[in-house]
Each structure stands twice: as C-alpha cells, then as structure tokens.
Amino acid sequence: MGNNLEKHEIIVDGMSCGHCKAAVEEAVNALPGIKLAHVDLEAKTLTVEFDGSQITLEKIKAAVDEEGYAVV
C-alpha cells in the first residue's frame, strides 16, 4: 500500500449552490484513494487530497465532469 499523498486545487465552473457543492464532493469522495474533497463555492475550487498510487488527477477531473461541471 503506497503513501503517495497528493493535494491539488482544481477550478470548477458551473457550481453555484449547496447542491452543486454536495454533488461534486460526494462524487469525488466515492472514488478510491480519496482522503479529502472540499468545494469552496465562492472561489469555485475543489481541493482534493488523494493517494496517487490508487487514483489519478485525471480520473478525479473526469468524475467532476460526469457530474456536469466543467474543470477549468
């Protein structure tokens, strides 16, 4: 089991309310290897901490995209 903890801030367009925040956080938190997913609606960012040996940043961005939000 690796300990390749990575932290990234992703700009996400289209989030405007608590439902948007919850949808993105839930989708990302459901992925394997995610340690933290936190949306800041005001800044339009998703801060994510994850184990890089279990998941890639590209897969996280794809999960956000599948929820209907644009990764900038």
C-alpha positions as CSV (number, residue, x, y, z in Angstrom):
1,M,0.0,0.0,0.0
2,G,1.6,3.3,-1.1
3,N,1.6,6.6,0.7
4,N,1.8,8.9,-2.3
5,L,-0.5,11.6,-0.8
6,E,-1.1,14.4,-3.3
7,K,-3.0,17.7,-2.8
8,H,-4.4,19.7,-5.7
9,E,-6.8,22.6,-6.1
10,I,-9.0,22.3,-9.2
11,I,-11.0,25.2,-10.6
12,V,-14.6,24.0,-11.4
13,D,-17.0,26.1,-13.4
14,G,-20.8,25.8,-13.0
15,M,-21.1,25.4,-9.2
16,S,-23.5,27.9,-7.7
17,C,-25.3,26.4,-4.7
18,G,-25.1,23.9,-1.9
19,H,-26.5,21.2,-4.1
20,C,-23.6,21.7,-6.6
21,K,-21.1,21.6,-3.7
22,A,-22.6,18.4,-2.3
23,A,-22.8,16.7,-5.7
24,V,-19.1,17.3,-6.5
25,E,-17.9,16.4,-3.0
26,E,-20.0,13.2,-3.0
27,A,-18.8,12.1,-6.5
28,V,-15.2,12.7,-5.6
29,N,-15.3,11.2,-2.1
30,A,-16.8,8.0,-3.6
31,L,-13.6,7.4,-5.6
32,P,-10.9,5.0,-4.3
33,G,-7.9,6.7,-2.6
34,I,-9.6,10.0,-1.9
35,K,-8.6,11.4,1.6
36,L,-10.4,14.7,1.3
37,A,-12.6,16.6,-1.2
38,H,-13.7,20.1,-0.3
39,V,-15.5,22.6,-2.5
40,D,-15.2,26.3,-2.0
41,L,-18.2,27.8,-3.8
42,E,-17.0,31.4,-3.5
43,A,-13.6,30.6,-5.1
44,K,-15.1,27.9,-7.4
45,T,-12.5,25.4,-6.4
46,L,-12.3,21.8,-5.4
47,T,-9.4,21.0,-3.0
48,V,-8.7,17.3,-3.2
49,E,-6.2,15.1,-1.3
50,F,-5.6,11.6,-2.6
51,D,-3.3,8.6,-2.7
52,G,-1.6,8.9,-6.1
53,S,-1.0,5.2,-6.1
54,Q,-4.7,4.5,-6.1
55,I,-6.2,7.2,-8.4
56,T,-5.0,9.9,-10.8
57,L,-5.9,13.5,-11.0
58,E,-7.3,12.9,-14.5
59,K,-9.8,10.3,-13.1
60,I,-10.9,12.8,-10.4
61,K,-11.4,15.5,-13.0
62,A,-13.4,13.0,-15.1
63,A,-15.7,12.3,-12.1
64,V,-16.4,16.1,-11.8
65,D,-17.1,16.3,-15.5
66,E,-19.5,13.4,-15.3
67,E,-21.5,15.3,-12.6
68,G,-22.0,18.1,-15.3
69,Y,-19.4,20.6,-14.1
70,A,-16.5,21.9,-16.2
71,V,-13.0,21.5,-14.9
72,V,-11.1,24.7,-16.0
